[in-house]
């Protein structure tokens, strides 16, 4: 499984997204699975990477939180979580995305 956390330079939610991703991986029994963080610096790269705001999480090249019609953008991203709008997906949302990715790989 390949996981990337894509961010704009100086993203205020980078650390939160990374911490939640690490916790979700550990909780899912994927504690040996790592992820990379990549800075998206320009609009062309945003378009190539399907980057729809910072942070964007890709699991095997797919954004499990993509919303239809959202265009690539070098902006901050707001996630809809059960607790309300947030700068990163909730822990349960990440666990679910990982569970689905593992199931699709089987």
N, C-alpha and C positions, 0 to 999 in steps of 0.2 A: 504494500500500500504506500503510495506517495502522497504526502500531505505538505501543502505550502500555505503559509500565512502571508498574504500580500498586503503591503502597507504603503502609504505615501511617506515621504520624509517627515520625521518628527510626529508621527501619528500618536495622538493622545491615548488611543485605545490599544496600541500594540501590545503592551505588557499584559493587559487584561485578557486579550485574545490568546496570547501565548500561554498564560497561566491556566486558563480554562481548557485549552487544547491539551496541555500536559496532564491535567487532572482527569479529563475525559478519557484519554488514552490509558492512563493508569487504572481508572475505574473499570474500563472495558477489558482489562487483562492484556492490554497491548503496551505494557510498560517498556518493552524493548523497541517499540516503534518510535522513530523520531520524526521530526518535521523540520522544514527549513522556513526561514523568514526571508522574503525578498522585497526590496524597496522598488516600487514602480514610480519612475521619475518623470515620465512624460505621457502625453495623450496617446501617442502611437503605441507605446508599450501597453498602456491600459487596454487599448482595443485588441492587441494581439493576445493578451492574457485573460480576456473576459473579466476585467477588473471593473466592478461596479461600485467602488467606494472602499474606503479604508476603515477597518480591515476586511479583506475578502479571504475566505478560507476555501481552498481547493482540495478535494480528496479525489485522488486519481484523475486530476484534471477537470473535475466537475465541481461546481459551486452548489452544494446541497441547500443553500438558502437563497438561491436566485429567485427573483421575482420577475415574471414575464413583463417584457417591455422596458426593462431598466437598461439604460444605455451605459456603455463604458464611460467612466468619469474619474477624475483625480480629486474627488471630494470625500468628506467623511461619510460613513455609512451608518445608518441606524437600523438596528434589528428589532423585530417585533418578538418580544419574549413574554412568557406568562406574567412576569412581574412588571411589564410595561416596556416602553422604548429603552434600548440600551446600545452601548457602543460596541458590543460583541455578543455573539449568541450565548444563550444560557447554557449551563453545564448539561442539563437534561437534553437540550436540543443537540448539542455536540455529541453526546453519548448515542442518541438516536441516529444521527448521521453516520457515525462510525459503525454502529450495528448494521445499518442498511448497506454500507460499503462492504463490510465483511460478508454479509449475506449474498451480495451481488457477485462477489469474487469466488464464491464457493460453487 
